[in-house]
Amino acid sequence: MPSPMEEKMKAMLALNARGGKEDPKPTAKEGAMVLADNPQGAGGETWEMVGQQELVPQQQRRSRNAGIHTIEIYYPQFYFDQVEMEEYDAAPERYGPTVIGKYTKGIGQIEGRFPSDDEDPISFAMTAVHRLLERMQEKGINETGNYMPDGRTLSPWNAIGRLDVGTESITDRSKSMKSFIMDLFERYANESNIEGVDQYNACYGGQAAGLCTLSWVESDRWDGRYGIAVATDISEAHPAFMAFAGAAATATLFYPDAPMSHHSQRASCVLHRFDFCKPVGWHDMAPITDGKYSVECYLDAGARRKGERSAPRKA
């Protein structure tokens, strides 16, 4: 028989999913198999049976106030000072004195980090995720017991249900970075049931990973565990643009009732352009860029989304 705490938690989740309204339908008997709610009104019928527990419709699994809970950051120990970079680039044989203040005041940079020869975006990501899970364990950041059907709190290495990785510098043309990070979960908890994969795109890869993880936590497919979005990269640069090199990784924890919940509107603009690219087989790891054209692309993207808000799509 379910414990009083389980009954109370299930009742609270059900009431929350119904917006505070009483459920007009009778509850299912123990062990019964009944038709689950299908709010979309299409796509076939869905049947559920949750052991000997009272039936909880799928839609009641949706989380509330999901967003960013914790962010772990990793960056290499080696760096160059951007004030010194400005002084170097201010030499007459490079860009001249007009560059003074461009990197520090104009772009807001203090340092540019770069890795040692035994680091790459995967090692960055693994370090950030490992530190994040260690922090969860040390600080007691674990509320899975509030959302598990049996009220059981999972261990940190079993408490992750989705892992998305965003980058613009893949290391393999088939094997995902996410699969490398999974070595940690297998090693510490023999865990392999974690959704997600890489999001590969310049600048937008990390953002896309975060939105995918957030959407999973907000969906009715969420299973009560945390989601992690990783953004990791080593930014190569042409010798003429060394001020724009860098290296770092973040691991962001997503969950309901987050200190930074996500309620704002969002829009995307994805177009076929060549202002920034890294062709396969190119002789240099640095990207091919067109800075002025990139600015035009950003302005065009903003104008497109603004136009759609003022003039909705035609039916």
Residue frames as qw, qx, qy, qz and C-alpha x, y, z in Angstrom:
[[0.000, 0.888, 0.460, 0.000, 0.00, 0.00, 0.00],
 [0.352, 0.620, -0.066, 0.698, 1.26, 3.52, -0.73],
 [0.396, -0.282, -0.505, 0.713, 2.53, 5.42, 2.28],
 [0.001, 0.859, 0.426, -0.283, 0.68, 8.54, 3.52],
 [0.186, -0.640, 0.269, 0.695, 3.53, 10.69, 2.15],
 [0.214, 0.036, 0.772, 0.598, 3.15, 9.10, -1.30],
 [0.087, 0.676, 0.728, 0.078, -0.60, 9.66, -1.26],
 [0.102, -0.850, -0.187, 0.482, -0.13, 13.29, -0.24],
 [0.222, -0.449, 0.478, 0.722, 2.50, 13.92, -2.93],
 [0.186, 0.258, 0.817, 0.480, 0.40, 12.33, -5.68],
 [0.028, 0.796, 0.596, -0.106, -2.63, 14.35, -4.64],
 [0.156, -0.775, 0.041, 0.612, -0.60, 17.56, -4.65],
 [0.215, -0.220, 0.651, 0.693, 0.85, 16.87, -8.12],
 [0.140, 0.479, 0.816, 0.292, -2.59, 16.00, -9.48],
 [0.036, -0.856, -0.418, 0.302, -4.15, 19.16, -8.03],
 [0.203, -0.628, 0.274, 0.700, -1.31, 21.28, -9.43],
 [0.217, 0.020, 0.764, 0.607, -1.73, 19.77, -12.90],
 [0.045, 0.643, 0.739, 0.198, -5.46, 20.58, -12.85],
 [0.081, 0.480, 0.041, 0.873, -4.82, 24.21, -11.90],
 [0.127, -0.092, 0.585, -0.796, -6.30, 23.74, -8.43],
 [0.680, -0.044, -0.160, -0.714, -9.59, 22.25, -9.66],
 [0.654, -0.162, 0.686, -0.273, -11.08, 19.07, -8.29],
 [0.073, 0.184, -0.879, -0.433, -10.84, 16.00, -10.51],
 [0.694, 0.051, 0.067, -0.715, -14.37, 15.10, -11.72],
 [0.758, 0.198, -0.586, -0.208, -13.31, 11.61, -12.77],
 [0.860, -0.476, 0.138, -0.123, -13.18, 8.70, -10.32],
 [0.104, -0.690, 0.713, 0.072, -9.75, 7.37, -9.46],
 [0.731, 0.239, -0.603, -0.213, -8.63, 4.06, -10.86],
 [0.892, -0.426, 0.096, -0.120, -8.53, 0.95, -8.74],
 [0.365, -0.658, 0.636, 0.173, -5.20, -0.51, -7.74],
 [0.461, -0.127, 0.824, 0.305, -3.58, -2.43, -10.56],
 [0.564, 0.654, 0.476, -0.164, -6.14, -1.23, -13.11],
 [0.359, -0.048, 0.471, 0.804, -5.26, -0.24, -16.66],
 [0.252, 0.790, 0.478, -0.290, -7.23, 2.75, -17.88],
 [0.499, 0.649, 0.262, 0.511, -7.15, 5.26, -20.72],
 [0.421, -0.377, -0.151, 0.811, -4.80, 8.16, -19.97],
 [0.197, 0.846, 0.203, -0.451, -5.70, 11.77, -20.69],
 [0.558, 0.214, 0.451, 0.663, -4.97, 12.84, -24.25],
 [0.016, 0.725, 0.237, -0.646, -5.19, 16.66, -24.19],
 [0.048, -0.320, 0.527, 0.786, -4.17, 16.95, -27.84],
 [0.670, 0.388, 0.304, -0.555, -7.30, 15.14, -28.98],
 [0.786, 0.541, -0.242, -0.174, -5.40, 13.21, -31.63],
 [0.195, 0.635, -0.740, 0.108, -2.58, 10.80, -32.16],
 [0.654, -0.034, -0.755, -0.034, -4.20, 7.65, -30.79],
 [0.699, -0.649, -0.079, -0.291, -5.05, 6.37, -27.36],
 [0.296, 0.497, -0.686, 0.442, -2.52, 6.00, -24.55],
 [0.821, -0.462, -0.284, -0.179, -2.94, 3.43, -21.78],
 [0.138, 0.593, -0.605, 0.514, -1.05, 3.50, -18.52],
 [0.829, -0.486, -0.264, -0.086, -0.64, 1.35, -15.43],
 [0.106, 0.702, -0.531, 0.463, 1.70, 2.39, -12.65],
 [0.213, 0.138, -0.900, 0.353, 2.22, -0.82, -10.70],
 [0.293, -0.537, -0.785, 0.099, -0.24, -1.01, -7.81],
 [0.132, -0.301, -0.259, 0.908, -0.31, 2.76, -7.35],
 [0.335, 0.744, 0.439, -0.377, -3.12, 5.14, -8.14],
 [0.596, 0.475, 0.397, 0.512, -3.04, 6.16, -11.79],
 [0.149, -0.706, 0.009, 0.692, -1.35, 9.50, -12.53],
 [0.642, 0.725, 0.248, 0.023, -2.18, 10.87, -16.00],
 [0.717, 0.192, 0.109, 0.661, 0.78, 11.70, -18.23],
 [0.142, 0.771, 0.113, 0.610, 0.01, 15.41, -18.34],
 [0.567, -0.817, -0.043, -0.097, 0.34, 15.64, -14.57],
 [0.828, -0.179, 0.037, 0.529, 4.08, 14.98, -14.97],
 [0.359, 0.732, 0.062, 0.575, 4.61, 18.46, -16.39],
 [0.525, -0.299, -0.359, 0.711, 6.92, 20.51, -14.18],
 [0.025, -0.947, -0.300, -0.113, 6.30, 24.06, -13.06],
 [0.154, -0.964, 0.213, 0.046, 8.63, 27.11, -13.00],
 [0.905, -0.008, 0.168, 0.391, 11.45, 25.16, -14.64],
 [0.261, 0.939, -0.177, 0.135, 14.70, 26.96, -15.25],
 [0.537, 0.494, -0.534, 0.427, 18.33, 27.32, -14.24],
 [0.771, -0.611, -0.180, -0.002, 19.18, 25.89, -10.83],
 [0.587, -0.653, 0.314, 0.362, 23.00, 25.90, -10.79],
 [0.655, 0.732, -0.178, 0.063, 25.83, 26.71, -13.22],
 [0.758, -0.451, 0.291, 0.371, 29.30, 25.16, -13.02],
 [0.438, 0.876, -0.195, -0.055, 32.13, 26.83, -14.97],
 [0.812, -0.277, 0.286, 0.426, 35.49, 25.46, -16.05],
 [0.452, 0.878, -0.155, 0.033, 38.27, 27.38, -17.79],
 [0.848, 0.168, -0.241, 0.442, 41.97, 26.53, -18.31],
 [0.548, -0.690, -0.114, 0.458, 44.64, 27.99, -16.06],
 [0.470, -0.097, 0.302, 0.823, 46.57, 29.65, -18.91],
 [0.215, 0.876, 0.427, -0.064, 45.56, 33.06, -20.22],
 [0.419, 0.203, 0.096, 0.880, 46.73, 36.27, -21.86],
 [0.061, -0.600, -0.406, 0.686, 45.82, 39.67, -20.48],
 [0.403, 0.724, 0.497, 0.258, 43.68, 41.74, -22.84],
 [0.098, -0.963, 0.070, 0.239, 45.32, 45.01, -21.76],
 [0.433, -0.490, 0.602, 0.458, 48.64, 43.55, -22.87],
 [0.527, 0.360, 0.695, 0.332, 47.02, 42.31, -26.09],
 [0.218, 0.940, 0.260, -0.027, 45.82, 45.84, -26.82],
 [0.239, -0.839, 0.348, 0.343, 49.32, 47.18, -26.26],
 [0.534, -0.149, 0.718, 0.420, 50.73, 44.53, -28.59],
 [0.433, 0.581, 0.634, 0.271, 48.18, 45.19, -31.32],
 [0.037, 0.962, 0.138, -0.231, 48.69, 48.96, -30.97],
 [0.510, -0.386, 0.441, 0.629, 52.15, 48.65, -32.53],
 [0.317, 0.615, -0.229, -0.685, 52.47, 50.52, -35.87],
 [0.150, 0.268, -0.865, -0.397, 53.18, 47.30, -37.77],
 [0.059, 0.326, 0.940, -0.086, 49.86, 45.82, -36.56],
 [0.021, 0.730, 0.653, 0.201, 46.75, 48.00, -36.03],
 [0.152, 0.486, -0.054, 0.859, 48.04, 51.18, -34.47],
 [0.016, 0.031, -0.598, 0.801, 46.90, 53.10, -31.36],
 [0.540, -0.149, -0.172, -0.810, 43.21, 53.06, -32.28],
 [0.678, -0.135, -0.714, -0.110, 42.97, 49.52, -30.91],
 [0.159, 0.075, -0.672, 0.719, 43.55, 50.69, -27.32],
 [0.393, 0.091, 0.449, -0.797, 40.35, 50.08, -25.36],
 [0.599, 0.129, -0.495, -0.616, 38.72, 47.99, -28.09],
 [0.568, -0.038, -0.822, 0.006, 39.06, 44.64, -26.31],
 [0.231, -0.158, -0.716, 0.640, 38.68, 45.82, -22.71],
 [0.229, 0.320, 0.322, -0.861, 36.16, 48.67, -22.84],
 [0.462, 0.222, -0.422, -0.748, 34.61, 47.95, -26.22],
 [0.658, -0.025, -0.706, -0.260, 34.07, 44.19, -25.87],
 [0.655, -0.585, 0.172, -0.446, 34.37, 43.98, -22.09],
 [0.926, 0.053, -0.339, 0.159, 37.11, 41.35, -21.98],
 [0.451, -0.822, 0.344, -0.049, 39.67, 40.96, -19.21],
 [0.385, -0.440, 0.789, 0.191, 41.49, 37.77, -20.17],
 [0.767, 0.348, -0.363, -0.398, 41.64, 35.29, -23.01],
 [0.696, -0.365, 0.608, -0.112, 41.99, 31.68, -21.85],
 [0.657, 0.465, -0.534, -0.257, 43.73, 28.91, -23.80],
 [0.952, -0.265, 0.072, -0.135, 44.23, 25.19, -23.05],
 [0.348, -0.576, 0.716, 0.188, 47.29, 23.07, -22.48],
 [0.390, 0.351, -0.722, -0.452, 48.19, 20.36, -24.99],
 [0.117, -0.085, -0.985, 0.091, 46.35, 17.67, -22.98],
 [0.285, 0.432, 0.557, -0.650, 42.95, 19.42, -22.95],
 [0.040, -0.185, -0.663, -0.724, 40.10, 19.62, -25.43],
 [0.465, -0.260, -0.077, -0.843, 36.37, 20.54, -25.38],
 [0.778, -0.243, -0.551, -0.181, 35.51, 17.03, -24.15],
 [0.549, -0.105, -0.583, 0.590, 37.83, 17.20, -21.15],
 [0.109, -0.192, 0.161, -0.962, 36.41, 20.66, -20.39],
 [0.643, -0.270, -0.302, -0.651, 32.87, 19.27, -20.44],
 [0.762, -0.195, -0.609, 0.103, 33.72, 16.22, -18.33],
 [0.344, 0.020, -0.496, 0.797, 35.40, 18.40, -15.71],
 [0.294, -0.207, 0.044, -0.932, 32.43, 20.79, -15.53],
 [0.751, -0.256, -0.416, -0.445, 29.89, 17.95, -15.22],
 [0.681, -0.104, -0.631, 0.358, 31.99, 16.12, -12.62],
 [0.147, 0.073, -0.403, 0.900, 32.29, 19.26, -10.50],
 [0.482, -0.245, -0.147, -0.828, 28.57, 19.94, -10.83],
 [0.798, -0.253, -0.510, -0.197, 27.62, 16.47, -9.60],
 [0.536, -0.039, -0.575, 0.617, 30.15, 16.75, -6.76],
 [0.105, -0.175, 0.214, -0.955, 28.58, 20.04, -5.72],
 [0.668, -0.287, -0.350, -0.591, 25.12, 18.45, -5.78],
 [0.775, -0.205, -0.578, 0.150, 26.39, 15.78, -3.40],
 [0.415, 0.007, -0.452, 0.789, 28.31, 18.10, -1.08],
 [0.165, -0.094, 0.127, -0.974, 25.65, 20.85, -0.89],
 [0.263, 0.312, 0.846, -0.344, 22.67, 18.50, -0.79],
 [0.397, 0.364, -0.198, -0.819, 21.25, 19.84, -4.06],
 [0.164, -0.026, -0.946, -0.279, 18.84, 17.02, -4.79],
 [0.483, 0.103, 0.357, -0.793, 15.05, 17.31, -4.80],
 [0.385, 0.080, -0.795, -0.461, 14.27, 14.21, -6.84],
 [0.064, -0.216, -0.916, 0.333, 12.41, 12.74, -3.88],
 [0.297, 0.388, 0.315, -0.814, 9.73, 15.42, -4.35],
 [0.559, 0.435, -0.271, -0.652, 8.96, 14.18, -7.86],
 [0.188, 0.179, -0.956, -0.135, 9.67, 10.45, -7.85],
 [0.658, -0.299, -0.441, -0.532, 6.46, 8.34, -7.70],
 [0.774, -0.314, -0.526, 0.163, 7.81, 6.41, -4.70],
 [0.340, -0.930, 0.035, -0.134, 9.21, 9.50, -2.95],
 [0.860, -0.264, 0.112, 0.422, 12.73, 8.09, -3.10],
 [0.043, 0.930, -0.265, -0.252, 15.66, 10.51, -3.47],
 [0.908, 0.361, -0.041, 0.211, 18.07, 9.32, -6.16],
 [0.643, -0.435, 0.159, 0.610, 21.83, 9.51, -5.83],
 [0.114, 0.769, -0.158, -0.609, 23.32, 12.46, -7.78],
 [0.041, -0.357, 0.775, 0.520, 24.82, 10.24, -10.49],
 [0.123, 0.342, 0.917, 0.167, 21.41, 8.60, -11.01],
 [0.097, 0.693, 0.483, -0.526, 19.48, 11.87, -10.72],
 [0.104, 0.494, -0.356, -0.786, 20.24, 13.13, -14.24],
 [0.650, 0.390, 0.638, -0.133, 17.68, 12.28, -16.92],
 [0.603, 0.754, 0.196, 0.172, 18.87, 14.43, -19.81],
 [0.483, -0.567, 0.270, 0.611, 22.26, 15.70, -20.98],
 [0.585, 0.769, 0.207, 0.152, 22.64, 17.99, -23.99],
 [0.571, -0.407, 0.210, 0.681, 25.99, 19.30, -25.24],
 [0.415, 0.896, 0.156, -0.019, 26.42, 22.45, -27.33],
 [0.537, -0.473, 0.365, 0.596, 29.63, 23.25, -29.21],
 [0.551, 0.781, -0.097, -0.278, 30.99, 24.57, -32.48],
 [0.206, 0.650, -0.730, -0.056, 34.10, 22.35, -32.52],
 [0.969, -0.096, 0.061, -0.221, 33.24, 18.66, -32.80],
 [0.276, -0.624, 0.724, 0.101, 36.03, 16.15, -32.23],
 [0.326, 0.009, 0.926, 0.192, 34.52, 13.25, -34.20],
 [0.318, 0.071, -0.439, -0.838, 32.25, 13.13, -37.28],
 [0.594, -0.248, -0.679, -0.353, 30.01, 10.46, -35.76],
 [0.548, -0.350, -0.660, 0.376, 30.65, 9.89, -32.04],
 [0.192, -0.868, -0.198, -0.413, 28.99, 12.54, -29.90],
 [0.123, 0.486, -0.529, 0.685, 30.68, 14.48, -27.12],
 [0.688, -0.389, 0.152, -0.593, 27.77, 13.47, -24.90],
 [0.960, -0.014, -0.275, -0.039, 28.83, 9.82, -25.22],
 [0.509, 0.359, -0.525, 0.580, 32.27, 10.66, -23.79],
 [0.271, -0.435, 0.371, -0.775, 30.68, 12.37, -20.78],
 [0.868, -0.224, -0.168, -0.410, 28.51, 9.29, -20.21],
 [0.671, 0.203, -0.632, 0.331, 31.68, 7.50, -19.08],
 [0.061, -0.328, 0.530, -0.780, 31.36, 9.39, -15.79],
 [0.708, -0.173, 0.128, -0.673, 27.81, 8.17, -15.16],
 [0.903, 0.088, -0.408, -0.099, 28.72, 4.59, -16.03],
 [0.482, 0.322, -0.632, 0.515, 31.78, 4.70, -13.80],
 [0.103, -0.236, 0.540, -0.802, 30.12, 6.16, -10.69],
 [0.559, 0.077, 0.482, -0.670, 26.59, 4.73, -10.88],
 [0.263, 0.098, 0.914, 0.293, 26.37, 2.34, -13.85],
 [0.362, 0.655, 0.402, -0.527, 23.83, 4.81, -15.27],
 [0.266, -0.018, 0.654, 0.708, 23.07, 4.85, -19.00],
 [0.102, 0.675, 0.713, 0.162, 19.40, 5.90, -19.22],
 [0.124, -0.641, -0.096, 0.751, 20.01, 9.57, -20.02],
 [0.534, 0.721, 0.418, 0.138, 18.44, 11.32, -23.01],
 [0.003, 0.937, -0.128, -0.325, 20.07, 14.01, -25.15],
 [0.807, 0.228, 0.249, 0.485, 22.81, 14.45, -27.72],
 [0.391, -0.266, 0.109, 0.874, 25.10, 17.13, -29.19],
 [0.308, 0.893, 0.305, -0.118, 23.92, 20.45, -30.64],
 [0.621, -0.124, 0.299, 0.713, 26.52, 21.51, -33.21],
 [0.272, 0.838, 0.326, 0.343, 26.44, 25.14, -34.32],
 [0.407, 0.229, -0.193, 0.863, 28.66, 28.21, -34.08],
 [0.117, -0.239, 0.240, -0.933, 27.67, 30.50, -31.18],
 [0.664, -0.205, -0.076, -0.715, 24.16, 29.02, -30.95],
 [0.623, 0.045, -0.781, -0.008, 25.12, 25.44, -30.02],
 [0.189, -0.036, -0.740, 0.644, 25.19, 26.06, -26.27],
 [0.402, 0.064, 0.179, -0.896, 21.94, 28.03, -26.35],
 [0.696, 0.049, -0.504, -0.509, 20.24, 25.27, -28.33],
 [0.481, -0.002, -0.841, 0.248, 21.41, 22.68, -25.80],
 [0.052, 0.064, 0.577, -0.813, 19.95, 24.73, -22.96],
 [0.558, 0.088, -0.065, -0.823, 16.60, 25.16, -24.70],
 [0.661, 0.041, -0.704, -0.257, 16.39, 21.43, -25.45],
 [0.328, -0.056, -0.814, 0.476, 17.06, 20.54, -21.81],
 [0.236, 0.092, 0.353, -0.901, 14.58, 23.14, -20.59],
 [0.628, 0.060, -0.342, -0.696, 11.89, 21.88, -22.97],
 [0.568, -0.023, -0.822, 0.014, 12.40, 18.35, -21.67],
 [0.126, -0.114, -0.705, 0.688, 11.98, 19.44, -18.04],
 [0.371, 0.168, 0.153, -0.900, 8.82, 21.35, -19.00],
 [0.530, 0.087, -0.623, -0.569, 7.34, 18.49, -21.05],
 [0.848, -0.234, 0.169, -0.445, 5.10, 15.58, -20.09],
 [0.888, 0.236, -0.372, 0.132, 8.01, 13.24, -20.92],
 [0.014, 0.647, -0.563, 0.514, 9.98, 14.56, -17.93],
 [0.766, -0.167, -0.621, 0.002, 10.66, 11.70, -15.51],
 [0.611, -0.781, -0.120, -0.040, 11.40, 13.71, -12.34],
 [0.775, -0.237, 0.052, 0.584, 15.17, 13.87, -12.78],
 [0.111, -0.795, 0.123, 0.584, 17.46, 16.84, -13.41],
 [0.734, 0.610, 0.181, 0.237, 18.61, 17.99, -16.85],
 [0.463, -0.602, 0.238, 0.605, 22.10, 19.26, -17.69],
 [0.596, 0.788, 0.101, 0.119, 23.06, 21.46, -20.64],
 [0.650, -0.424, 0.235, 0.585, 26.78, 21.71, -21.40],
 [0.458, 0.888, -0.031, 0.028, 28.38, 24.43, -23.53],
 [0.685, -0.494, 0.361, 0.396, 32.03, 23.73, -24.35],
 [0.672, 0.710, 0.084, 0.192, 34.48, 24.99, -26.94],
 [0.537, -0.424, 0.206, 0.700, 38.00, 26.09, -27.78],
 [0.401, 0.885, 0.178, -0.155, 37.74, 29.19, -29.91],
 [0.670, -0.026, 0.320, 0.669, 40.53, 29.15, -32.46],
 [0.182, 0.928, 0.120, -0.301, 41.44, 32.45, -34.09],
 [0.688, 0.590, 0.010, 0.423, 43.51, 33.69, -36.99],
 [0.596, -0.168, -0.211, 0.756, 46.78, 35.36, -35.86],
 [0.066, 0.362, 0.136, 0.920, 45.30, 38.69, -36.88],
 [0.537, -0.515, -0.161, -0.648, 42.42, 38.23, -34.43],
 [0.487, 0.036, -0.790, 0.370, 44.05, 36.60, -31.40],
 [0.202, -0.149, 0.426, -0.869, 42.02, 38.79, -29.05],
 [0.738, -0.037, -0.073, -0.670, 38.98, 36.69, -29.94],
 [0.575, 0.117, -0.808, 0.050, 40.51, 33.34, -28.96],
 [0.476, -0.414, 0.434, -0.643, 39.27, 31.61, -25.82],
 [0.518, 0.000, -0.854, -0.049, 38.44, 28.34, -24.10],
 [0.313, -0.162, 0.585, -0.731, 35.87, 27.38, -21.44],
 [0.371, -0.257, -0.846, -0.285, 32.91, 25.17, -20.57],
 [0.403, -0.201, 0.381, -0.807, 29.74, 25.48, -18.51],
 [0.265, -0.234, -0.932, -0.084, 27.40, 22.83, -17.13],
 [0.342, -0.188, 0.119, -0.913, 23.94, 24.20, -16.31],
 [0.007, -0.202, -0.954, 0.223, 21.46, 22.34, -14.12],
 [0.399, -0.191, -0.281, -0.852, 17.75, 22.62, -15.04],
 [0.184, -0.275, -0.911, 0.248, 14.88, 21.69, -12.72],
 [0.234, -0.740, -0.508, -0.373, 11.43, 22.87, -11.53],
 [0.450, -0.873, -0.176, 0.062, 11.02, 25.67, -8.98],
 [0.719, 0.177, -0.049, 0.671, 14.34, 27.08, -10.15],
 [0.288, -0.619, -0.167, 0.711, 15.89, 30.29, -8.74],
 [0.109, 0.428, -0.353, -0.825, 16.04, 31.53, -12.36],
 [0.548, 0.384, 0.737, -0.095, 12.85, 30.16, -13.89],
 [0.129, -0.059, 0.571, 0.809, 12.22, 30.60, -17.61],
 [0.300, 0.620, 0.646, -0.329, 8.98, 32.40, -18.46],
 [0.122, 0.621, -0.199, -0.748, 10.02, 34.77, -21.24],
 [0.795, 0.557, 0.146, -0.191, 9.02, 34.45, -24.87],
 [0.439, -0.452, 0.607, 0.484, 11.61, 33.15, -27.27],
 [0.717, 0.658, 0.062, -0.222, 12.13, 33.09, -31.03],
 [0.664, -0.260, 0.523, 0.467, 14.71, 31.65, -33.40],
 [0.515, 0.793, -0.127, -0.299, 16.13, 32.77, -36.73],
 [0.649, -0.257, 0.630, 0.340, 18.14, 30.19, -38.69],
 [0.565, 0.773, -0.042, -0.286, 19.27, 31.16, -42.20],
 [0.883, 0.159, 0.207, 0.390, 21.67, 29.82, -44.82],
 [0.111, 0.977, -0.179, 0.036, 24.62, 32.24, -44.62],
 [0.871, 0.130, -0.166, 0.443, 28.42, 32.08, -44.84],
 [0.057, -0.908, 0.200, -0.363, 29.53, 34.87, -42.52],
 [0.350, -0.588, 0.690, -0.238, 31.19, 32.29, -40.22],
 [0.968, 0.125, -0.086, -0.201, 32.17, 28.74, -41.18],
 [0.358, -0.582, 0.726, 0.080, 34.79, 26.01, -40.68],
 [0.808, 0.362, -0.301, -0.355, 34.83, 23.85, -43.84],
 [0.912, -0.225, 0.334, 0.080, 35.92, 20.22, -43.52],
 [0.816, 0.258, 0.202, 0.475, 39.45, 19.88, -44.87],
 [0.113, 0.965, -0.056, 0.228, 40.28, 23.55, -44.42],
 [0.678, 0.335, -0.420, 0.502, 43.99, 24.06, -43.75],
 [0.055, 0.330, -0.458, 0.823, 43.41, 26.07, -40.57],
 [0.235, -0.419, -0.837, 0.262, 41.40, 25.39, -37.39],
 [0.053, 0.362, 0.241, -0.899, 40.41, 29.06, -37.23],
 [0.445, 0.622, 0.631, -0.132, 37.07, 29.93, -38.84],
 [0.249, 0.271, 0.416, 0.832, 36.53, 31.81, -42.06],
 [0.061, -0.673, -0.551, 0.490, 34.78, 35.00, -41.01],
 [0.157, 0.484, 0.312, 0.803, 33.25, 38.14, -42.44],
 [0.192, -0.307, -0.584, 0.726, 32.74, 40.45, -39.48],
 [0.232, 0.167, -0.036, -0.958, 30.78, 43.21, -41.22],
 [0.507, -0.096, -0.659, -0.547, 28.49, 40.67, -42.88],
 [0.362, -0.260, -0.841, 0.306, 27.93, 39.00, -39.48],
 [0.054, 0.268, 0.368, -0.888, 26.62, 42.30, -38.12],
 [0.430, 0.091, -0.362, -0.822, 24.23, 42.52, -41.07],
 [0.481, -0.143, -0.848, -0.170, 23.05, 38.95, -40.38],
 [0.197, -0.298, -0.724, 0.590, 22.31, 39.75, -36.73],
 [0.217, 0.260, 0.116, -0.934, 20.40, 42.90, -37.64],
 [0.470, 0.028, -0.608, -0.639, 18.46, 41.02, -40.32],
 [0.378, -0.218, -0.892, 0.117, 17.53, 38.28, -37.83],
 [0.035, -0.336, -0.548, 0.766, 16.22, 40.85, -35.35],
 [0.327, 0.215, -0.177, -0.903, 14.24, 42.63, -38.05],
 [0.436, -0.070, -0.802, -0.401, 12.65, 39.36, -39.20],
 [0.291, -0.340, -0.835, 0.319, 11.46, 38.44, -35.71],
 [0.072, 0.342, 0.299, -0.888, 10.20, 41.97, -35.05],
 [0.365, 0.116, -0.447, -0.808, 8.28, 41.89, -38.33],
 [0.402, -0.199, -0.879, -0.162, 6.63, 38.58, -37.42],
 [0.140, -0.368, -0.690, 0.607, 5.43, 39.98, -34.08],
 [0.217, 0.380, 0.086, -0.895, 3.79, 42.96, -35.79],
 [0.651, 0.295, -0.334, -0.615, 2.48, 40.92, -38.74],
 [0.673, -0.183, 0.693, -0.180, 1.57, 37.33, -37.70],
 [0.133, -0.135, 0.876, 0.443, 1.97, 34.47, -40.16],
 [0.595, 0.115, -0.248, -0.756, -0.83, 33.94, -42.64],
 [0.726, -0.045, 0.613, -0.309, -3.04, 30.90, -42.13]]
